[in-house]
Amino acid sequence: MPAFGLIIVGDEILSGKRVDKHLPTVIRLLGERGLSLSWMELVGDDRERITAALQRACAGSDVVFSCGGIGATPDDHTRQCAAAALGVPLQPHAEAQALITERMQDVAREKGEAFEAQRPDNRQRLQMGVLPEGARIIPNPYNKIAGFSCAGRGGSQVHFVPGFPVMAWPMIEWVLENTCRPWFHRAPQLEQSVVLYGAMESALTPLMERIEAEHPDIKVFSLPSVDHPVHGAHIELGVKGAAARVPAAWQALLAALHEMRVSMGPEIERRH
């Protein structure tokens, strides 16, 4: 069962010109299939930093989605960085370039123009089909400009899609449905928690440590809030992990909280 990661590329996110929408959507797309996101990384349009991020992704065994920077303008670096991270050359991908050509022909036809394959702007568009050696394409239902997938040295699978949500999200779904289906709902996760009023995290820490020691496969979490619109200042304290193992840890946590006479509010259950 691999872990899932997300890399988001783009200065526009770091500068505030755009607000990232990929993270919540990828979490949702994974969750709908009984999967979860283990990590994410946000990096600007800097070749050295992008290459370093992709080297880390390729060295592991995770399934990683990389959004953004696969175009052919000077500020698009992801294709080049992927090749550098993998230690392979960039080369024309016949199928990807054929799809780009189809797209250009479609646009020319819609405009009532003759398609000129050797026109400089059309030749430049074909650069989007110059991919790392060994790459496999990801179909793009929006405009046929394909994304691509690469296998890392550590067994990872890194999938590269555009930054545009209207293209990226259907392509991520395609990858999940066509390459990750064996892992769907294979390891159901459960999270159980309770709202606590007037409690201090420092006082709860020994209990949290004890629960984790007694139930080593379970994570205990504490999520404080100071201005919740319903509960006001409170702490959400809970346990999460494999659905079969959470109930025992949850009952132990509840029993301890009752002994401590902590003021408790509603209980919350989340399944993944």
MOLINPE-V591679 format. One record per run of one state. SS is the DSSP state (A for helix, B for strand, O for the rest). FROM is the first residue (numbers start at 1). TO is the last residue. If there is no record, write none. Layout:
BEGIN
SS | FROM | TO
SS | FROM | TO
END
This chain:
BEGIN
O | 1 | 3
B | 4 | 9
O | 10 | 10
A | 11 | 15
O | 16 | 21
A | 22 | 31
O | 32 | 36
B | 37 | 43
O | 44 | 46
A | 47 | 59
O | 60 | 62
B | 63 | 67
O | 68 | 77
A | 78 | 86
O | 87 | 89
B | 90 | 92
O | 93 | 93
A | 94 | 111
O | 112 | 119
A | 120 | 129
B | 130 | 132
O | 133 | 135
B | 136 | 138
O | 139 | 146
B | 147 | 151
O | 152 | 156
B | 157 | 161
O | 162 | 164
A | 165 | 179
O | 180 | 180
A | 181 | 183
O | 184 | 188
B | 189 | 197
O | 198 | 200
A | 201 | 214
O | 215 | 218
B | 219 | 228
O | 229 | 231
B | 232 | 242
A | 243 | 259
O | 260 | 262
B | 263 | 271
O | 272 | 272
END
